[in-house]
Amino acid sequence: MSAAQSRERRQFRALVRLFAYRFFDADIVSVRGDLSALLSQFAALLAALSLVLVLVTGPKYAGLYQHLTAQQLYAAAWADQEFPIATTMAIAGVFTLLLWDALFPDRRDCMILGAMPVRTPTVFAAKLVALGAALGLAVAAVNCFTGLVCPFLIVSGASGALDAVRDFGAFWLVILLASVFVLLLLLGVQGVALQLLPHARYMRWSSVIQTAAFFAVLTLYFLTPPLANPHALAAAENRLWYALVPSYWFFGLFQVLTGSSNPAVSVLAV
């Protein structure tokens, strides 16, 4: 490894730590606050939510759903498949919006880093890695229990070790893709605003865009009709909802990855 490559790696690691800390050091952490304690409390809160979801979902399959036929169980499990995906996407959206002002390097970053021998790709990569690590913490925490239990409960018709491995991998792959989709969508919204608006006007409109995005994320999560069942999917009047709500797209992808042959679900996955 050359001296230049070694120096660039050190710069990259230092920038990742700097950007990761600055995600939380402005308004979330007080002057005397402890960042590690904040992150631990935040992760514990999301993990508690994950545990509650498992405690609500598990008993249904242990007792309430025992009398259902295979077809009825297949239909009943749809809501339990879509709900963790929608919840994860909402958490990812809210978390990204909380970091809204720190998503891109600000003027201070540009003035300081621009005067230093640091390449622009290194800064960009460090920012993405720090943001991905912060979001990954939130996603892993909110799925730390559901991701270990639900894949083996909510997929009807699975049997054997290979099916269990497939369902487990499909759950986490869909969760990862759904989270990245939300992150990149919101990054794209902010990036387009930065490109189209002059800086002074963007600073005036930034909070408006952030608030509108908050409303959009929470409205989709709380007010979307519960349409995750085969009968609703077959109804023509629901097609617009399935086309507009991203959680149903990733629900369709999960269905396909776990072996569903329903043609309407395949359309959602595509």
Number of C-alpha atoms within 10 A of each C-alpha: 5 7 8 9 10 11 11 16 13 12 17 22 14 13 22 23 14 14 23 21 16 15 20 18 15 13 11 13 16 11 9 6 11 11 15 10 11 14 15 10 12 15 19 15 15 20 21 17 18 21 18 13 19 18 13 10 18 16 11 12 16 10 9 10 14 11 10 12 10 12 10 12 18 16 16 18 19 20 15 18 23 23 18 22 26 23 19 23 26 24 22 24 24 19 16 22 21 17 18 18 16 18 20 18 14 10 9 9 13 13 10 9 16 12 9 9 9 15 13 12 10 17 20 15 14 22 23 17 19 22 22 16 14 19 20 16 15 24 23 20 22 26 26 18 19 24 20 13 16 21 22 19 18 22 24 18 12 16 10 7 9 10 16 17 13 16 24 19 16 19 26 18 16 18 25 17 13 22 25 18 17 21 21 13 13 19 17 12 13 19 14 11 17 16 10 10 12 10 12 8 12 17 12 10 14 16 13 12 17 18 13 11 17 17 13 13 19 15 12 16 18 12 8 11 10 11 17 21 15 15 9 14 16 12 10 8 10 13 12 9 14 18 12 11 14 19 23 23 22 25 27 27 22 27 24 20 19 22 14 14 11 12 10 12 22 17 13 20 17 10
